[in-house]
Structure formats: structure tokens, C-alpha cells
């Protein structure tokens, strides 16, 4: 899948998670790209999660696909959603690297106080946080798509809040760059 289509799925996931799940992504990683075709390493999402009056860091991955059967590669492949969520749940080093990345960008921003509160929560208890896995598809809903990811998340017995979301669209993921249009505030 092209970088542009993948990024369109990530942007759509960010917007929908902010609108429906209490997430906030103050500094999308794409803002750090040196060119439009660059691909940054690491998880796709880092931000804040609000639920039941609490705030914490949110770490997440997004996979976008128009494939008929996503379970073979997009979900279960070496760099599939299942493996990515497993790494986020088990690697404190990975989460700390993401927090450090966001910390550098928080200085002087309107959301720095939110970052500071979430950091205090994390430092008091590194197991406080949310991990989200998102599948964006231009196909009919298929309940079994996220089952392998659900199984690994349940098997980890992690204290993290785990949110798995499938967004099934009326258009193919390949068409998202044409369908979605950004703004100056939210490219």
C-alpha cells in the first residue's frame, strides 16, 4: 500500500478516535516528516486518552487495507497489527521512547499541561495507559478481522486499557486521499 493511502487511514483513525473514544493527538507524527513520501519508524499514534474522569497516555497502531482477507498479512504478518499491539503492551522501552518524542514537542504548547498530567500518571504507575489498535477497511464489516489481536491482548493480561476498533468504510482505502480533505490546522 502506498504511503499516502496508509497516512490517509491514520488521519481518519485519529479523527474518529478523537470524535468517539476520548482520544487526543496533539502532534501527529507526519508533522515531523522531512518529505511527503517519508515514513517514520515506530507506532502510528501517540497522544492522550480520557475516560471516566482520568487522563493517560495513548499508544496505538493503525492498519489500512482493501485486501479481501486481511488476517494473513495485515493482522498476522511479521509487522501486522497483532504483533504491533503485542510489542506496545510488552515493551516499556518502546512506550518511553514515544513519551520522550512527545515531550520534546510539548514544550510551550497549549497541551503541555495535559502532557505533564499524563506524565505524572505514567511515572507514578507505568502500567496506566491505553493501547489502541485500529483497522481501516473499504469492505463490509467482518467480526473475525480483529479476533487474533483480541486474543493476544487478552493473553498478555496487561493492566493497560486495550481498545480495538475496526472502521469499515463505504469507499476503498485506496480512494481515501481523494475523498478526505484536510485543513490548515489539521493537514
N, C-alpha and C positions, 0 to 999 in steps of 0.2 A: 504494500500500500504506500502511496506517496506520502511524503512528509506533510504536505498541505492538507490532504484528506485526514490524516491522523490528528493533526493540530485542530482541524475543524471539529472532530469528535471530542477532543479535550476541551475546547472552548464551550461547546454545547453542554458537556458534562458539568463544567464549572458553573455555568449559568443555572442549569436545572438544579444542581445541588444547593446553590445559594437560595434559589426560589422555594425549594421544597423540603430541604433537610437541615437547615440551620448552619450551613457552611459559609465561610467567607474566605476568599482567595485574594489577599491584598496585593500580591505581586506575582502575577503569572510568570512562570519560568521563561516563556517565549520573549519576554521583555529583555532578557539577557543575551539573546542570540545576536551574533555579530552579522548574520545574514539570514535572509528569509528561508533559505534551504538548510540551515544548520539544524542539528539535532543535539539537544543537551542530554548528557547521561543522567541516570537516576530516575527516581519516581516522578510521575507526571504532576502530582498535586501536593502542595504543602500550604496549609492555611490554618484556620481556626474552626472549631465546631462548638455550637451552642445547643444544649439540650437540658431541660429540666432545671434551668437557672444556673447551669455550670458552663464554664468555658475550658477548652483544652485544645491542644494541637491536633490537627487532622493531617494524616499522611495517606496518599492514595495513588492508585494506578487506573488508567483508562485504556481500554482496548476497543478499537472500532473495526468493524468488518461487515462486508456484504456476502461473505462466504456462506454457502448453504449449510455446512456443518462446521461450526467454529470450535467444537470441542477438541478436534485433533491438534490444531496448531495454536489458535488464538487463546484457548483456555489451557490446554495441557502441554503445549510446546515448551522447549527449554526456556524461552523468555515469555511464556504465556502468563495469563492473569493469575492462574493458580500458584505458580512459582513466585511471581512478584509479590503477591499478598503474603505468602509464606515467609519470604525474606523480610518484609516490613514488620511482620509480627515477631520474628525471632531475632532481628538484628538491632540492638540498641545503638551500635555504632552508626548504622545507616540512618536511624532516626535523628541522632545527634548531629550528624553531618547536615541533614536537612534543616534542623533548627539553627545551626550556625549560619547556613546560607541565608535564611530568612532574617536572622539577627542583624547581619550587615546591612540589609536593605531597610530595616525598621527604623534606624536612626533618623530622628527628625520627621518621621511620617505621622500622619493623623491617626494611624492604627498602632503606634508604638506602645501605647498603654495596654491595648489588648494583647499584644505580643508579650509585654512584661508580665501580665497576669497569667497568661498561659505558660510562660517560662517558670514562674513561681510554682504553679501547679505541677509541672513536669519535674522540677528539681526536688520538690517535696515527695513525689511519688512517680518515678519514670514509667510506671505502668498505667498512668492516667492519660488517656488519649483515644483518638478514634482512627481507625484504618478503614478506608473505603475502596472497594473495587467496583468499577463501572464498565459495563459492556454496552456499546452503542452499535445498534444494528439497523440496517434498512430492510428488515424482513419481518415476517409475522412472529409474535412472541412465542418463545419456546422455553417452558419452565426448566427443562433439563440443562439449558446452557450453563447456568451458574452452579449447578449441583457439585461439580468437582471442587470448585472454590469454596463452597459452603462446607464441604466435607473436611477440607484441610484446615479451615478456620475453626471449626468445631473440634477437630482433633488436636489442635495446638493448645486448647484450654487456656487461651490468653485472657488476661484481665482487660485487654483493650476492647472498646466497643467496636464491633465489626459491622459494617454496613455494605451489603452487596446490592447493586442496583443494575437493572437492565433497562435501557431506553430503546424501545423498538419504534422506528420511525416510518412514516408513510413515504419516505423517499430513500433512495440508496445513499449510503455513506459517501460514495463517490460524487454524489451531487451536492453535498453539503457546502462546499466552497461557493457554489453558485447561489444556493438558497439562503445562506446566512450572510448577513452584512454587519460589520462592526461599526463602532462609533469612535470618535476621537478619545473618549475616556476609556473605552474597552475595545481595543483593536482585536 
